[in-house]
Amino acid sequence: MKHLVFMFLSILYLPLLGQARNNSSSTKIKVSETFYATPDKIYVDSVETILSKTYLDLNNIEEVRMFIENRESLHNPRGVTLITRKKKIAFVSLADLYSKLNGNDTVPVKFMVDEEPLKDTSDVRFEPSVIEKINMVIRYKPVNVGQDLERSIDVFITTKRKQTFRLN
């Protein structure tokens, strides 16, 4: 299992090697007859993905493929990583969870994932199978004497870490 995870990580980091260069080129990499992808990007089920904000279930990964731009030298490879999942289950996003918790209110919501606070919650999403549990704590604190209480929500998400893949 360790070798599989190491190989998986190695494949995913390869396209990132060329990111330090100026990526002003608008060249796309041909993946199939109908799909062209942007170099140095990662795609999950053909959708561009920020993998550092995506929690994938290792047991649901069918295939990891990499396409390298042909005309580049081996010293500065530019490529595209495609991850195909076995089951195309819809992701659970923190934005959706936030809107369900808040409704039309503007209550502050803080998210913690595996005991780590999330500072930037935009585009964070989970495969449902990696979520072990979600705990929610609603806090009330008085603003001033005789006034309403101010409400805040803390959401603690625990994932099945050994089955989860995410770039930090």
FIPA-590076 format. One record per residue: residue in three letters; residue number from 1; y, x, z of N, C-alpha, C in turn. Coordinates in steps of 0.001 Angstrom, whole numbers, plus 524288, in hexadecimal, padded with zeros to 5 digits. Layout:
// residues N
R code pos  n_yy  n_xx  n_zz ca_yy ca_xx ca_zz  c_yy  c_xx  c_zz
R  ALA NUM     Y     X     Z     Y     X     Z     Y     X     Z
...
This chain:
// residues 168
R code pos  n_yy  n_xx  n_zz ca_yy ca_xx ca_zz  c_yy  c_xx  c_zz
R  MET   1 7FB55 8033C 80000 80000 80000 80000 804EE 8036B 80000
R  LYS   2 804C6 807CB 80317 8094A 80B43 80339 80A62 80D8D 7FDD6
R  HIS   3 80632 80EEC 7FB04 806E3 81124 7F5D4 80944 80D28 7F220
R  LEU   4 807AB 80844 7F295 809C5 80425 7EF43 80F99 80369 7F044
R  VAL   5 8111C 8034B 7F542 8169B 8029B 7F6A1 819C3 80752 7F4BE
R  PHE   6 817AD 80C1D 7F56D 81A62 810D0 7F39D 81B29 810A2 7EDB5
R  MET   7 8170A 80F32 7EAD7 81764 80EE4 7E52E 81B6E 80AC5 7E391
R  PHE   8 81B67 80660 7E639 81F00 80225 7E526 8249D 803EE 7E604
R  LEU   9 82598 80697 7EA6E 82AD1 80886 7EB8F 82C8E 80C99 7E792
R  SER  10 828FA 81008 7E610 82A3D 81410 7E232 82BE4 811A4 7DD06
R  ILE  11 82916 80DB4 7DB60 82A58 80B1A 7D670 82FB3 80888 7D6BB
R  LEU  12 830E3 80632 7DB2B 835DA 8036B 7DBA4 83A82 80712 7DC0B
R  TYR  13 839D5 80BB3 7DE3E 83E34 80F4D 7DEC6 83F70 81230 7D9BA
R  LEU  14 83BBE 812A4 7D623 83C92 81592 7D15B 84154 813BA 7CE40
R  PRO  15 8421B 80E9D 7CD6D 846BA 80D1D 7CA61 84BD6 80E0C 7CD43
R  LEU  16 84B94 80EBC 7D25F 85056 80F84 7D557 85252 8151B 7D4E5
R  LEU  17 84F1C 818B3 7D2F1 850AA 81E20 7D276 8555D 81EC7 7CEE7
R  GLY  18 855D5 81BA7 7CAF9 85A14 81C24 7C73E 85F00 8193F 7C8C5
R  GLN  19 85F21 816BC 7CD51 863A3 81393 7CEB7 86879 816C6 7D00C
R  ALA  20 867D5 81BBB 7D15C 86C62 81EE4 7D2B0 86FB0 82000 7CDD9
R  ARG  21 86D6C 81F7C 7C93C 8704E 82066 7C46A 873F7 81BE3 7C343
R  ASN  22 87786 81CD5 7BFB9 87B00 818B8 7BDEF 877D8 814FC 7BA83
R  ASN  23 87772 8102A 7BC25 8745C 80C4D 7B946 877D1 80903 7B5C3
R  SER  24 87B4A 80B89 7B2D3 87EDB 80894 7AF8B 87C20 80670 7AAAB
R  SER  25 87769 80858 7A999 87498 80690 7A4FF 872D7 800EF 7A5BC
R  SER  26 8735C 7FDE5 7A1A6 871AE 7F876 7A1F5 86C44 7F7CC 79F84
R  THR  27 8697A 7FC1C 79EDD 86459 7FC01 79C72 86091 7F8E1 79FC7
R  LYS  28 85D87 7F5AD 79D38 85968 7F2BF 79FDB 85434 7F531 79E70
R  ILE  29 85073 7F49C 7A1E0 84B37 7F69B 7A0F1 847C5 7F20D 79F4D
R  LYS  30 84509 7F2BF 79AF6 841A2 7EEA0 79903 83CAF 7EE7A 79C51
R  VAL  31 83BCF 7EA07 79EBC 83736 7E933 7A1F7 83320 7E621 79EF0
R  SER  32 834E8 7E246 79C11 8316E 7DF2C 798BB 834A8 7DD4E 7940E
R  GLU  33 8323D 7DA50 790B7 83506 7D856 78C12 839A5 7D4E1 78D89
R  THR  34 8395E 7D25F 79205 83D78 7CEB2 7937E 84080 7D052 7985F
R  PHE  35 83F44 7D4DE 79A9F 841C4 7D665 79F90 843B7 7DBFE 79F4E
R  TYR  36 848DD 7DC9C 79FD8 84B5E 7E1B2 7A02D 84DCB 7E21D 7A596
R  ALA  37 84D1A 7E692 7A81B 84EE2 7E734 7AD7E 852E6 7EB94 7ADEB
R  THR  38 8562D 7EB33 7B1E2 85A2C 7EF1F 7B2E9 857BA 7F3D4 7B59D
R  PRO  39 858DE 7F891 7B3C1 856B0 7FD3C 7B643 8582F 7FD9A 7BC03
R  ASP  40 854C7 8001C 7BF02 8558C 80114 7C49B 8558E 7FC18 7C7DE
R  LYS  41 8534A 7F7F8 7C5DE 852F7 7F309 7C8C3 84D43 7F1CD 7C9F5
R  ILE  42 84C8F 7EE6D 7CDD5 8475E 7ECA4 7CF5B 84735 7E6C4 7CE7F
R  TYR  43 842F6 7E500 7CC34 8424A 7DF75 7CB04 83D59 7DD74 7CDAA
R  VAL  44 83DC2 7D8E6 7D011 83938 7D635 7D23E 83880 7D14B 7CF01
R  ASP  45 8340A 7D0E6 7CC7B 832EC 7CC7D 7C900 83753 7CBB9 7C4FE
R  SER  46 83915 7D00C 7C2B7 83D0E 7D037 7BE92 8428A 7CEBD 7C05C
R  VAL  47 84377 7CE90 7C56F 848A6 7CD5F 7C77C 84AA7 7D23E 7CA51
R  GLU  48 84F5F 7D3F9 7C8D4 85197 7D897 7CB63 851F4 7D7AD 7D142
R  THR  49 8504D 7DB91 7D437 84FC4 7DAF6 7D9D8 85204 7DFA6 7DCB0
R  ILE  50 85495 7DEA7 7E103 85637 7E2D1 7E48A 851C0 7E368 7E872
R  LEU  51 84E7F 7E74F 7E797 849B3 7E7BB 7EAA2 84AB8 7E8FC 7F05F
R  SER  52 84F19 7EB68 7F196 85047 7EC91 7F70E 85185 7E79C 7FA23
R  LYS  53 85265 7E340 7F754 85387 7DE4B 7F9E9 84F52 7DA39 7F8EE
R  THR  54 84ADE 7DBFB 7F6EA 846A5 7D866 7F597 841BA 7D9F7 7F889
R  TYR  55 83F6C 7D647 7FB2F 83AAA 7D737 7FE2C 8360F 7D514 7FB05
R  LEU  56 832F3 7D8AA 7F8E5 82E79 7D738 7F5A6 82968 7D7BF 7F8B2
R  ASP  57 825C0 7D44A 7F79D 8208B 7D47E 7F9E3 81D35 7D829 7F695
R  LEU  58 81B74 7DC7C 7F8E3 8183F 7E03A 7F5FD 8134D 7DDB6 7F3D8
R  ASN  59 81142 7D9D7 7F68B 80C80 7D732 7F4C3 80D76 7D39C 7F01E
R  ASN  60 81266 7D299 7EEEC 813AB 7CF1D 7EA94 8158C 7D226 7E5C4
R  ILE  61 81544 7D74B 7E5E9 816ED 7DA68 7E170 8124A 7DB2A 7DDD0
R  GLU  62 812EE 7D938 7D90E 80ECD 7D9AF 7D524 80F28 7DEDA 7D245
R  GLU  63 81401 7E05C 7D0DE 8149A 7E503 7CDA1 81A12 7E74C 7CE56
R  VAL  64 81A4F 7EC7B 7CE2D 81F46 7EF45 7CE17 81F36 7F2A6 7C93B
R  ARG  65 822FA 7F1BD 7C5C8 82341 7F4B4 7C0DB 8289D 7F725 7C06A
R  MET  66 828B2 7FBAE 7BDE7 82D9D 7FE52 7BD17 82E4D 7FF91 7B758
R  PHE  67 832EC 7FE91 7B569 8343B 7FFAF 7AFFD 838A2 803AC 7B00A
R  ILE  68 837CD 80812 7AD62 83BAA 80C40 7AD40 83E27 80C6A 7A7DE
R  GLU  69 8433A 80D3B 7A7D4 84628 80D9F 7A301 8442A 81255 79FE7
R  ASN  70 84299 8118B 79B09 84025 8159E 797D7 843B0 81A37 79692
R  ARG  71 8489F 81947 79597 84BEB 81D6D 79394 84E3B 820EE 797D3
R  GLU  72 84D49 81FBD 79CB4 84F4B 822F9 7A0F9 84BA8 82792 7A1F8
R  SER  73 84DD7 82BC4 7A3EC 84A9C 83047 7A54C 847BA 82F22 7AA5F
R  LEU  74 843C9 83232 7AB7C 840BE 8317B 7B041 843CC 83324 7B517
R  HIS  75 8481F 83608 7B45B 84B35 837C6 7B8D5 84E82 83361 7BB1F
R  ASN  76 84FF9 82FAC 7B7FC 8531D 82B3C 7B9C6 850B0 82622 7B7DC
R  PRO  77 84C1C 824D5 7B9F2 8499B 82015 7B7ED 84C9B 81B32 7B98C
R  ARG  78 84CDA 8178B 7B5EE 84F12 81268 7B70F 84AD6 80E80 7B5CE
R  GLY  79 849E0 80B2D 7B963 845AF 8077E 7B883 846A8 80248 7BB20
R  VAL  80 842F2 7FEE6 7BA5C 84308 7F9AD 7BC92 83DD4 7F8DC 7BF51
R  THR  81 83E05 7F6B5 7C3F1 83940 7F572 7C6C9 8388A 7EF8F 7C6BF
R  LEU  82 833ED 7EDE3 7C524 8329B 7E855 7C51C 82E4A 7E759 7C907
R  ILE  83 82F31 7E3B0 7CC81 82B41 7E217 7D052 829AE 7DC88 7CEEA
R  THR  84 824A1 7DBC9 7CE2D 8229C 7D694 7CCF5 81F88 7D4B0 7D1AA
R  ARG  85 820B9 7CFF7 7D35D 81DEB 7CDB7 7D7D8 81970 7CA4B 7D5F2
R  LYS  86 81561 7C9FA 7D928 810DC 7C6A7 7D7E9 81280 7C0EC 7D7F4
R  LYS  87 8150A 7BF54 7DC2E 816E5 7B9EE 7DCB8 81CD4 7BA0F 7DC8C
R  LYS  88 81F0A 7B706 7D906 824B8 7B6E0 7D84F 82726 7B2FC 7DC16
R  ILE  89 826A3 7B417 7E110 828AA 7B0AB 7E528 82E88 7B187 7E59A
R  ALA  90 83172 7AD5E 7E638 8371D 7ADCD 7E6C3 8387A 7B0D8 7EBAE
R  PHE  91 83C6D 7B424 7EB36 83E41 7B72B 7EFB0 8415B 7B3B2 7F362
R  VAL  92 84161 7B525 7F861 844B1 7B2A6 7FC46 8495B 7B63E 7FCFA
R  SER  93 84E00 7B44B 7FBE6 852A3 7B798 7FC65 85579 7B664 8017F
R  LEU  94 85822 7BA58 80383 85B35 7B976 8083F 85FC7 7B5D4 8072C
R  ALA  95 861BB 7B5D5 80257 86602 7B243 800F9 86439 7AC94 80182
R  ASP  96 85F6D 7AB69 7FFAF 85D5C 7A619 80036 85C92 7A4B4 805F5
R  LEU  97 85A68 7A86B 808E8 85980 7A781 80E7C 85EAE 7A6A3 8114B
R  TYR  98 8628F 7A9C2 80FF8 867BD 7A949 81254 86A20 7A3E9 81149
R  SER  99 869C4 7A21B 80C63 86C18 79D08 80B1B 86934 79891 80DCD
R  LYS 100 86417 79925 80E8E 8612D 79516 8115A 86297 79501 81721
R  LEU 101 86392 7998E 8195B 86506 799D8 81EE0 86A87 797D5 81FC4
R  ASN 102 86E12 79900 81C38 8738E 797C0 81CE2 87523 79271 81AD1
R  GLY 103 872A8 790B4 816A5 87479 78BE8 8142C 879FD 78CC5 8123E
R  ASN 104 87D9E 7898A 81413 8831A 78A23 8128E 8864B 78D00 816B3
R  ASP 105 883C5 78E9C 81AF4 88683 7915B 81F23 8877A 79706 81D9B
R  THR 106 88A95 7998D 820B8 88B89 79F28 81FFD 889CE 7A21F 824DB
R  VAL 107 88554 7A0C0 826D5 8833C 7A335 82B83 88171 7A8B8 82A23
R  PRO 108 882F6 7AC9C 82D3C 88121 7B1F3 82C2A 87B31 7B258 82CE0
R  VAL 109 878A8 7B4C8 8290D 872FD 7B594 82943 871F5 7BB6A 828AF
R  LYS 110 86EE9 7BD91 82C4D 86D59 7C30D 82C12 8677E 7C33C 82AFE
R  PHE 111 865FB 7C6A9 8275C 86078 7C73B 825FA 85E70 7CC87 827C7
R  MET 112 859B4 7CC79 829E4 856E2 7D13F 82B4D 85192 7D0E2 8289B
R  VAL 113 85004 7D51F 825F5 84AE6 7D552 82373 847F3 7D9E9 825C9
R  ASP 114 84373 7D8C4 8280F 8403E 7DCC6 82A97 8437F 7E00D 82E5B
R  GLU 115 84693 7DD56 83188 849C8 7DFA1 835AC 84E57 7E2F6 833AD
R  GLU 116 84F82 7E297 82EA7 853ED 7E567 82C5D 85813 7E16D 82AAC
R  PRO 117 85CF5 7E226 82C6D 8610A 7DE7C 82AB9 86250 7DF43 824F4
R  LEU 118 86337 7DAFA 82246 864C6 7DB2F 81CCB 86AB5 7DAB0 81C90
R  LYS 119 86D37 7DEBE 81A9D 872E8 7DE98 81A27 87483 7DBC7 8152B
R  ASP 120 871B7 7DCD8 810E9 872CF 7DA54 80BEA 86E35 7D6CB 80A94
R  THR 121 86EF5 7D1C7 80B05 86AAF 7CE10 80A32 86A86 7CBF7 8049A
R  SER 122 86E3A 7CD9D 8014C 86E40 7CBA3 7FBF0 86979 7CDA4 7F901
R  ASP 123 8671A 7CA48 7F607 86299 7CB7F 7F2B0 85DA3 7CCFC 7F5A8
R  VAL 124 85D6B 7CC52 7FAC8 858A7 7CD78 7FDBA 854EA 7C8E6 7FCF8
R  ARG 125 85006 7CA37 7FB85 84C32 7C617 7FA97 846BC 7C7F2 7FC00
R  PHE 126 84365 7C430 7FD1F 83E22 7C534 7FF00 83A2C 7C21D 7FBD4
R  GLU 127 8359B 7C47C 7FB01 83132 7C151 7F958 82F71 7BE6E 7FE43
R  PRO 128 82E66 7B967 7FDFB 82CF6 7B679 802B4 82851 7B8D6 805A5
R  SER 129 824B8 7BB4F 802D6 8200A 7BD68 8055A 82116 7C229 808CA
R  VAL 130 825B5 7C49F 8086C 826D6 7C920 80BBF 82965 7C78B 810E4
R  ILE 131 82B0A 7C2AD 81145 82D90 7C0E6 81615 8295D 7BF4F 81A01
R  GLU 132 8296D 7C1FB 81E6F 825BD 7C0B2 8229D 827E3 7BC56 82603
R  LYS 133 82CE4 7BCE4 8278B 82F59 7B8BC 82AA0 83548 7B926 82A4B
R  ILE 134 837C0 7B4B9 82B59 83D76 7B471 82B8A 83EEA 7B1D3 830B2
R  ASN 135 84215 7B487 833B5 84415 7B250 83897 849F4 7B1B1 8380A
R  MET 136 84BF0 7AD7B 83A3A 8517E 7AC6B 839E2 85394 7AB79 83F5E
R  VAL 137 857E2 7ADF5 840A8 85A71 7AD41 845B7 85FED 7AB36 844AD
R  ILE 138 86119 7A6BB 846F9 86652 7A479 8467B 8693B 7A5A2 84B8F
R  ARG 139 86DB3 7A808 84B0E 870D0 7A985 84F9D 875D9 7A643 84FAE
R  TYR 140 8775A 7A4CB 85475 87C40 7A206 8553A 87F73 7A51C 8592F
R  LYS 141 88454 7A602 857F3 887BF 7A898 85BC0 88CF3 7A5C0 85BDB
R  PRO 142 88F29 7A54C 8607A 8943A 7A298 860E0 89895 7A5E2 85E84
R  VAL 143 89BFE 7A348 85B9F 8A06F 7A5F6 85946 8A4D1 7A63D 85D49
R  ASN 144 8A658 7A1D0 85F52 8AA41 7A168 8637B 8A88F 79D15 86726
R  VAL 145 8AAA0 79D13 86BC2 8A95C 79908 86F93 8AB0C 793BC 86D6B
R  GLY 146 8A77E 78FFB 86D9C 8A8AE 78ABA 86BD9 8A825 789EC 865F7
R  GLN 147 8A69F 78DDA 86302 8A5FD 78D48 85D63 8A033 78D1B 85C01
R  ASP 148 89F3C 78C03 85714 899D7 78BEC 85531 8975C 79150 85590
R  LEU 149 89243 7913E 85540 88F5F 7961F 85547 88EF0 79842 84FB9
R  GLU 150 88F18 79D6F 84F43 88E67 7A004 84A38 8889D 7A130 84983
R  ARG 151 88693 79FC2 844FB 88103 7A061 843F9 88012 7A4F7 84045
R  SER 152 87BD2 7A7DC 8413C 87A17 7ABF3 83DA4 87418 7ABBB 83D66
R  ILE 153 871FF 7ADBE 8392C 86C57 7AD8E 83858 86A5D 7B30F 83738
R  ASP 154 8663E 7B493 839F1 8638C 7B97D 838E1 85E2E 7B823 836B6
R  VAL 155 85CDA 7BA7C 83243 857D5 7B97E 82FBD 854BE 7BE94 82FBE
R  PHE 156 8500C 7BE5E 831F4 84C9F 7C2E9 8324B 847E9 7C1F8 82EB6
R  ILE 157 84772 7C53B 82AB1 84325 7C4BB 826FE 83F73 7C953 827D6
R  THR 158 83A7D 7C81D 82898 83683 7CC28 8292B 83309 7CBEF 8245F
R  THR 159 8326C 7D077 821D2 82F19 7D0BA 81D27 829ED 7D343 81E85
R  LYS 160 82639 7D28A 81B01 82130 7D538 81B6D 82203 7DA9E 81911
R  ARG 161 82422 7DE37 81C27 825FB 7E34D 81A34 821F1 7E662 81729
R  LYS 162 81D18 7E63B 818BE 81917 7E950 81618 817E7 7E72C 810AC
R  GLN 163 81942 7E259 80FB5 8184A 7DFE6 80A98 81D3F 7DF87 80764
R  THR 164 8218F 7E1A3 80953 82697 7E0EB 806CF 8285D 7E5F3 8044A
R  PHE 165 82AAC 7E56F 7FFA1 82D04 7E9EF 7FD1C 832C7 7E8EB 7FC4C
R  ARG 166 835E7 7ECE3 7FDB3 83B87 7EC8A 7FCED 83DB1 7F20A 7FCF8
R  LEU 167 84130 7F356 7F959 843DC 7F860 7F96B 8483F 7F81D 7FD4E
R  ASN 168 848D1 7FC17 80087 84D29 7FC26 8045A 851F0 7FE8E 80210
